[in-house]
Amino acid sequence: MKLSFTAAVAAAAFSTHASAFLVVLDSNNEYCIMQVKYIPGNDWDTDATTGAITTLPSSIPVYNDGDAGNTIAQNGVNDPTGEILAAVKAFSGTITVFDPVSGNVLTGASLPTMTNADLEWCQSYSTFAPEHYCKADGAWVGSGQEGTLGGTLKECCEDNHPESVYNSCIEKATGIVSMGDASWYGDQTDQKCVRNCDTLNLFDPDSTNSLDLHSFADPDPSSNTEYECGGLRPEWLDQDYANEDLCCDDVFTSLQGDFCAYKSTTGSKPAPTPAYTGTYEWYVDGSNSICKQDCVVGSPVSCGGTIEAASVELYTSEADCCSAQLAWLPSAGCEARSIAGENNPTDLFWASSDGCREDCTGSTNCESAPSSAKLYSDAEECCKKANNWLDLEWCETRAARDFSSTSTGTGQWFVDYEDGVCHKDCGNNSAECELATSGSLNFFSSASDCCKGSLGSVDQDACVQGSTQGLTISTVPTNKWYVASGGSGSDQPCKEDCETSGSAPSCGGIVAKNGIRLYDSANDCCKQAYSWVAVDLCQVQSENAGVHTLKWYVDYGANVCKQDCEVDSNSPECDGYPEEQSTKMFTSASACCAAKLSWIPKETCETASTTGVDPTDSDSPGTGEWRKNDSWSYCVLDCKESGTIAAGDNILDVQPFVSSGVKFYGTAAVDLASGDDYPPQCDGVTSDSSATQYKGSVTNCCKSINWVQAEVCYYLSTRGTPTQKYFADPSDRTKCVVHQTEDTAATGFYATPPAVVCEAGKVTLPADSEGVECVEDIGVSTKLYDSLDECCKKNVSWDVDSCKYGSQGTDAPGSGDYYIDWSIEQCVQDCNDEATGSQCNGIAKSWQTTYGSEETCCKQISWVNRRDCLYYQTR
């Protein structure tokens, strides 16, 4: 007997977790598909020889046929263990067992060997013999319920058959396979795609043409879960996809396609469910500025976790991801960091603020590269392209992973201006070593080259010695000479560059050599640094600090010569060092007196110098040279204020008037002679030996008084010919006067008429200055001008014409034009006529606007009545 497997298929509605099943059919063609699973402890009754199943186990519950009137009971309903999951239908007729694949009856040895197995459950409350289904005879009629109408097939099957065989009812009535067609549709509840078949289906959805049952001998008990039946597709759902990929792409666009396919297939397997491994494509992690792979974190290191959402863009390579999503980053750096994985080193190089660093770990010189950094394959490339202003060798050594304070460095030399020496760029393993902290320094191949190139002002021998021995320049003695900090005013103008000690008085201590010039000897130092100082005095003071020269120098204040020796009351000639080191020194008092105090009798000078008894001031006639007066406002002669000039007096040699070209009122230059009175320009003999004297040049003396006009200084100093120049009248600065004697013809001082001729105190020539007052006295603040016009322009610039006319004692005639006198709000004429009826009211000032006619002027004050506009004299 063969079973109609169309009916068998239609009737099956079981769990998908069975391992095998049998079909049991009674004589009334009622049948049940029994799902079998192995349960230890419950054995089949088998033939001892063949091992075939002979009877069903007694543990299977029995249902009595309702037609026999027996009570239907289910063994295990009250079983507290719950191990019996279902029951087998007991049939009223003979039980027959079929092979569900071949349809053959299984008896005796033909029964499958199922040791240690148990029937899990069999659910088929009602089966269909050919006559037991709904028919369409005008209305749907349920089996056994003829005359009971149902409006639709659906209603009939729902009313008359359990839910588990509802689809079989539909198929029986229509001939349409209702177990599903194994196509795919979307399950929105679980967000995955499922097969269009009953959730209890036992049939292989991948077989062709029909849903054939699984082979009983299938070696993999769970193979039928590769694709999960999601239940029959709702009639209203218009989805019918040939595979899960098409379904995912169309229905679940918010999910990544591969992830959706995983959920729909592998991800639906029972535990342990294989994990989703991702696509191994790339996506951006914007928060860390890196691209990661779509795969499980850690395998490989570039994996950043799997991506489920379709909103995350995936790229086939890290390069595509970086260029599309992180284009603002250097591409090489982005790709390298992405491949290395987040927080993992790339072992590439990047430019830091002070050079290049390796993006690595495991060393104190490693430094993680920021995401924005451009990466380079090696230190050389980084240094050349990113830090080309740094010394290449320095940059490369500092970028090395193993660089430390004991590294060899570059071995080059660099300057240390603070220590005044050069250091070798190397670790602290020798005296000359010091690692350079910057690559922007100038580096040299040797200490000598470094000293020459960077410390040219430092003694080169000392620089090289200090550099190679690890000393500062201030600790390297050269035994050369330098200018002492006290300069020419100190007791030791030059000092030797050596350690101070009592046995070496010339040593001034070792000095820092930066910017300090050194001389080979004290003599060289004195000659070159103190050219104005007496060399012998400077050299003695330098080589033997505190030792005197025992030479002689002049003291003009006392009119004697003093000896350079230790001051001692028993040695009145000793007066210590001269106050000024520029003082000329002499080998004897006699030589000093002859050279510097020649106006004093030789014996008197020598006696006073050696005994300490000063000659009187009257003994000194002075130098006869020009010098500044005490207020430094003009120049005077350094000579006696009274008395007659004696033979040998210095003034006769100087001849200050002849050498200066001084003339008095046009006469020839004055030539002083013995027996003449000392001239009034003599202001006494100065006791200030430091006062600057200008020999016979009053002009040079006046140049040193730069706050007084040179012509004024010259006249005040010589009291010679007046300058014949103009200056503002001190009593009325709106006028100018001329610097000239009041009556040039009466003085007889001019052999020929001067440029400015005065009579009775007024200028008669030149004509354009006629009438200007002649004044002979001027002061140090007087400012002289070459012409009357210039004087008025400089001092009365707002009314030059009035100044010029006023200076000449006349009134300006005026232009005759009109101007507005705002004090009376009338137009007046620019003139000085004071007759009654005249429209003149004085000369217009330079800032006042004049108008060619009274009409034009009156228009400017249009608010004044026209007949009241013009001014008229009423006197």
C-alpha angles and dihedrals in degrees: 000000000000126000120229099245093195085066092041092053092047092050096050117101110152144137117285094227101079125113100208141346144202133210119230119195130180128208091270090061090248107145145182131198106222119205113213131203130174113259114174116230097037114089133188118237102251138181109265092223105037100025089227121150109259102175138008114260116267090234092073109101119240130223116199117223111262091221091065091057093240120146113257109233131175118210110222099029089119095031104131093206092060090213093130101076102181145346138251119237111248111219129215093224135049115309116235125188120212134194101241093212102048098022091228122143110253114221133157113332091005091071113101116254107247107167117178092015135129135194106251100194143320119202119189111125095175128014131194126249109185091270096049106086141080117281134201105230097143090305135025114268124195120230110270089008101087109170091030105113129209121194094221139015088248092055092046093052093044092050099045108032135052117256092251092065098033092108091050089055090053092049094047091052098044107022089234118131103245098182088088135260099257092245120138132255136165123271103204093188094064095024094236140101120260138186121264097243138101115286090232093049118138095188130108107251092199098063117107129249096000140022098261119191120258116264112261089226094056103143095210111067091196100042093105089064093067086099118026121220108234096193127264113318112254112257091239094054111098098201124120115156126174093219142007094259093060090046093050094047092051105034107030103042091153090066129071106256096235092048092049090050089050092052090047095051125009093021091060095061118111120261129325084050114186110249123245107258099190132228098283088231122130134260134174126258098201096184090062097031093235139111120238136192123252096243142094112302113264101018097111110001091244091064113110099181133285121295120226103169120082089214089078109087115227125205131198094231141021088244092058091047094049094047093047101040107019102033091141090066123078103269097224092051094047093050094046094049091046093053092045091051132234114317091001121121121251094203087226128122131252137181115258126186093273105031136307129324134191117242095229145109135232098059135074088231092058115100128183113244117236115241091251094055121111111232127219131199096236142001094262093057092046093049095046097045104032104027106027092146090066124082103269096221092047091048093049095048092049091050093056114114092228096048113132142149090283096050120124093241119194097311089229126129127244135179128260104196093185093058092034093230140087127255132208114239100240141102124286096274099109139028097256094050125107123146112240111239095205135044093206091076122105108258126204134194095233142021090246093054091047093051091049094045100043108016103040092144091057122085101266097216091052091046094052092044093050092044097052095041096046094245131138115244090245090065097049113093115211099175087226125125132257138180111270118239091242091059122199093339094064129092088242111038094178126033134194118245098239141098113292116247138154092250094054108051092171093063112101096179130268111298133202105263099211105120092348114127115219125206128204094232143009089251091056091048092051095045096047103033099034105033090155093052125089102261096215092050092047093047095048092047091048099046095039110027109207093017117120128224095224087222127131132247136177125261105197092184091063096027091231139100120251130206123235098235138113110296108253130166089221090055106052091176091064113092102157124238118348113260090240119046088207088069112120113245126216132199093230143019089243092057092046093050093048093050102039109020102035094144090064115079109263095237092046093051095046093047093048091046096050098037099038094237107135121219117236122267088247089069092066118078091185129235096290088226131127118261137162117275119243093271092045090231099120139349132274136182120259097232143098115302091221142015133059130300112257126210110272094025111145093236090069090058094044097044090192095192098048094044090048094045091237115175129185113220094330099313124131120279112287115251111199119217138188110279094031119123115258105263121252089249089073110106100182132271112301119230091202104100089187093060112119113240124197102202109220098341113102087169092063090046091053091049088062089058095066097168092065120069108256095234090049092049092047093052095043090048098047102026084214130136115344113252094239088221130130130250139171113280104251090213095048115017092190087076136052131223132194128244102237140113113274096243114022095178094053095051095061087209094122119073089192128024111278124230090260116041119194130193123183090351096306132101115252096171137073097040096222089061098040113144096022112139117253115224124180100188121080133167136221091264094053115122115208127208131193097232143019090245093055092046092053093045092052097044106027101027093153094060110019096159094052089049093052095045092042092050089054092048097249137104123250110252093221129219098270090235123123130255135176118259098204093192089070098021093233137117113251133185122254097241143088103237107132098185118131110272093022117136092211117117104167136292118312115249120240093254093051117097116232127208128206095230140026089239092059091046094050092052088064090064097039093158089068115086109256095236089052095046099086124071122226129189111245098187 
